[in-house]
Amino acid sequence: MSAEVTDALFRSPLHERHVALGAKLAAFGGWEMPLEYAGGGVLKEHAAVREAVGVFDVSHLGKARVRGAGAAEFVNACLTNDLGRIEPGKAQYTLCCAEDGGVVDDLIAYLISDDEVFLIPNAANTAEVVRRLAAAAPEGVEVTDEHQAYAVLAVQGPQSAAVLGKLGLPADHGYMSFVTTTLNGAGLIVCRTGYTGEHGYELVVPWEDAEAVWDALIAAGVRPCGLGARDTLRTEMGYPLHGQELSLEISPVQARSGWAVGWKKPAFWGRSALLAEKEAGPRRTLRGLELTGRGIPRGHMRVYAGEQAIGETTSGTFSPTKKVGIALALIDTAANVADGDLVQIDIRGKRIEARVVKPPFVQPSVR
């Protein structure tokens, strides 16, 4: 079974459920996905995750499997983070970099065993991540694209554990760990992670069982949420989105994602370039900007210190939690801007004052 394709866009196995709920649909990463739902909208869906519980269909995310003798060791020699820091049953945020240090993708690696790793890349980058791994794989290690074999449902919010418990699903495992279980006969993986800053879980479900699991969550009182709220939630946390805060032109050193790099590892893609950039210092770094007045920043807006252009926003939105405009921006290191300094963002031809802050903009409760 595979995703339906309409006008060159893939659809998730929950497409009909989204239509029935009056979802506003939009293209994202080559998929037609819900942006928001009728009777909710971004603000209500955002609040549901911060205050109660919501569910996102993120089945557009990629899925790939690396299997064979020494599979984990092979993946560890390719991706940036150090799989040696975790044990089977744990997941890890990591990066797939090009040799020049640019980011091909950021992804989650599920360490199943020494001989098996399950990967969740971003939708648009899955084929390239799989291609690079398959090209480098030694004899006996197989890399398979399972993009359309599984759906992913993100259950996020302070009441998420109670909901999973109500459904008989495990919810007391630690952050970034996963458990294999069943729900009404459907096998699934429950991982304690997410992209909102709240306590939450991501359920990896066989494609054909996605509707039954979704229906059970909705019946348990979980609010459906679209990618609009997912973006406001992740921006409040300062979490990067590939193509905006990370890209082939934006390295993890510039994006302040060096914590996801195993600097002491002897090998990973882009190691030499990233070590050199770290040693020399990046020419620009990712900073948070919080407007002091009215306005809503977006990506690709020029940032100024006086009359000097010092950078550009990568993402921007209205923060439903703080009720102010917030942005992430790449700021020139030479500008010597410190947290607390005031800068200006050019929003449609008008310079709006903003304060430089260190993300997150909202205190996370993910742990």
N, C-alpha and C positions, 0 to 999 in steps of 0.2 A: 504494500500500500504506500502511496506517495502523495506529496502535496499536489493539489490541483493548481494548474497554471492558467491564469486569465490575463490576457494582454501583457504577456511576458512577466507577470508577477505571480509568485507562489502564494498559496493560501494555506493557513494552518488547518489542522483537523477540526478546529473549533470555529471555523468561519461562519457556519450557519447559526451557531449559538450567538456570536457577536451581532449578526444581522438581526436576529430575533430580539436582542436587547437594545436595538436602535443605535448601534455603535457608529460613530463617524470613522470611516476607514481611510487610511493613507498609506502611501508607498514608503517602505523603510527597508533598506538593505536588500532590495529585490523582492520583498514580500508585501502583501497587502494586509496590514495589521490595524487593530483598533487604536484610534487616537484618544477618544473619550466616548462615554456612553450617554444616551439620552437620560435625562432626569438626574444626572450627576454633574458631569463636566469636570475639568481639571481641578478646580478648587476643592470641590467636595470629595473627589477621589484622593487628592493629596491629603486632605484632613483625615480621611478614613484610615490611611496608612499610618499617619503620625499618631492618631488617637485610638484606633481600634484595630481593624484588619482589612486588607484588600488582597485581591488576587490579580496578577498580570499574566496574560498569555504571552510568553516570550519564546514560543516555539520556533520563531525565525532564527534564534540562536543556533549556531552550528553544533554538530556532534561528530566526533571522530574517535576512532579506537586504534591504539598502538598495542600490538600483541605479539608475543614471541619471547624466546629466551633473551633476557637482558633488556627487555623493552623499556623499563624505567631508567636504566642506566643510559640507554640511547637518548631518550627524551631529555634527560638531565644534561646531556652534552650538547643539546640543541637550544633549549629554552633557557631564559635568564635565571629564574629563581632556582633554588637548590632543593630538589626533591629529597635529598638526603636529610633534610631537616624535619621531614614528616614521615609518618608510618602508614602502612595500608589502612584504609578507612578514613583517611584525611584528604582534604582538598587544598589546593594552593593557587593563589593568583600568580600569574607569570606572564612573560612577554616573549613573543617570537620576533626577533630582530634581524634586520639585514646586516651584511658585513660592515656597512658604514655606520651602524648604530641606530639607523632609523627603525621605527616600529612597524612591522608587518601586521601585527595584531596583538591585542592583549586577551588573555583567555584564562579559564579555570581548568586546572589539571586535577582529576580524581585519581589518586593512587590506589589501584585495586590490589596489585601485588607487584613483586619484582618483575613479573613478566606481562603486566597489563596496566595500561594507563588510558583512562577515558578523558577526552578533551572537549571543552565547550568554548569554541571560538565565537567571534562575531559573525553575523549572517553573511555579509558581503565578502568576508575574508576567508571563509572556511575552505574553499577550493584551493586557495593559494597556500594556506597553512598545510593542508594535506599534501599538496604537490611538493612542497619543500621537504617535508618529513619523509615522504615516500622516496624522493630522489636520493636522500641521504641514508636511508635505512640499510643496515647491514643484512647479510643473508640470514634468513630465519626470523626476521622481524617484519611484520605486515602492518601497513597503515591503511585503514579503511574509512571512507567517508560514510557516516551514518546519519547525515543531516536530516533525512526524512524518515528515519526509523523511530524517532522519539519526539514527543512534545515536551515542553518545559513550562511548568506553572510556578510562578513565584508568589508565595503566600507571605505577606509582609505586614508587620504591625505588632503592637504590644499584646494583642489578643491572639496572635498566630499560634502560639503553643497550645492554648486552650482549645482552639478549633481543631488542630490536628489530634489532640488527645480525645476530643469528642468523637472523632472519626476512627479512633483506634490506631492512629499512626504514631510512630515514635517521635517525641519532641524534646526529650531531655538530654540529647547528646550535645557535645561541646561545639563551639564555634568552629566553622570550617571542617566539620567532620560529617560523614554520611553513613546512612544505614539502608540496607536493602530490605524491603518489606512487601506487603501486599495490601490491597484495598479492594474488597469485593471480588477477589480472585485475580485482580490485575497486579502484576509485579511492578514495583517502582523503586526509585532511589529517592530518599529524603535527605537533602544536604542542608546543613545549618549555615546558610549564607544568603546573600541578596545584594541589592544595588540601591538601597534606600536609606541606610543608616539605622534602620529599626531592626528589632529582633525579627527574624524571619527564616524562611525555608524555601528552597527550590526543589520542586518535585520533577524528576525525570521519569516520564511515563511512556510506555509503548504507544506509538502513534494511534493504533486502533482502540486504545483504552482511554484516550484523552477526554472524550465527551463524558464518560461515566465518572471520571475523577472530577472534572469541572463541575458537573451537576451536583455531586456530593458536597463540594465546597460551597457552591451557591446556596444549596439547601441548608447548610450549616450557618448561613448568615454572613458569608464573606462577600464584600462588595467588589464587583468587577471594576477594574481600573485599566486605563489605557496608557499608551506610551507618552502622552502629554504629561500626566502626573509622574510617570517614571522619570521623565527628564527634569521636572522641577525638584523632585526628591533627590536625585543624584547630584544636581547642581548645588543644592543646599549643603550637601556633604563634601563638595569639591571633588567628587569622583570623576575620573576622566572618561571621555567617550572617544573611541577611536575615530579618527577623521577630524576631530576637533582639538582635543588636548594631547593626543598621541597620533603620530602618522609616520610615514616614511621620511618626512621632513622634520619631525619633532621627536627627539630622542627621550628616553626615560630620564636622563640626567637633566634635560631642560624641563621636563614635565614634573620633576621632583618625585619620580617614581623609582628612585634608586633603591628604595627599601625592597623592591621586588627583583633585585639583581643579586645573585650569589657571587659577590665580588671575589671571594677566595676560591671559587671553583676554577679548575684548570682549563675548562673549555665550555663555551657556549657561543652561539652565533652573535657576532658583533662585539666580542669581548675586547679585542685590541682597541677598536675605535672608542668604545665606551670608557675604558680605563684611561685612555689619553684625554678624552673630554672631561672626565671627572678630575684628573690631575691638573689640567689647565684651567678648569672652571668654564661653565657654559656661557655662551654669549648672550643668552636670554634665559629667563626662568619663569615658571608659571606662578602667578600670584592671584589672590582674591581681591575683588573690588566691591565695595558696598556703597551704594549711592547715598549721599547725605540729603538729597532733595528728590523731587519727583522725576520719574522717567523709567523706562524699561530698556535695558541694554540687550543687544543681541550679539551674535558672533560677527567677527570681522569688522569691528568698529575701532577706529584709531584712538589710542590713549595718549594724552599729552601731560607734560609737566611744564606749565607756563606755555610758551610758544613752541617748545620742543616736542616732536613726536617721539615717544619712547616705547611704543609697543602697540599691540592689537588684541582685542578680545577674542577668545576662542569659543566661549559660550556665554549666554546671558539670559536672564529671565526675571520675572517678578517672583520674589520669595513669598509664597502664601503664609509661611510660618512667621517671618519677620516683618512682612508687609512693606518691604522695600525692594528696589531693584538690586540685583547682585550679578556679578560676572566673574569669569575666570579669564585671565589675560596673560599672554607672553610679554614680559617686560624686559627691555634691554638691561643687561647687567651693568653696563657702563653708566646707566642713569643713576645708579646708587640710591634707589628708592628703598625706604625702610617701611616696615609695618607701622601704620598710624599716619603715614604721610598722606597728603591730599593730592589727587591728580584729577584730570578731567577726561571724560569719555565723550567723543563726538557722536551724539545720537541724532541722526538725521539733520546734520548741519548746526546743531546747538550743543555747546560744551556744557556738560552736566558734571558737577563735582562728585567725586567718589573718594572713599578712604581705602587705603591699602590694608588688607587684613590677611591673616593666615587662616585658610579653610581648616575645618568646616565652618560654615556660616551658622549652623545649628548644631547644638551638642548631640552627638550620636548616642543611641542606646543599643547599638547592635550587639554588644557583649552582655 
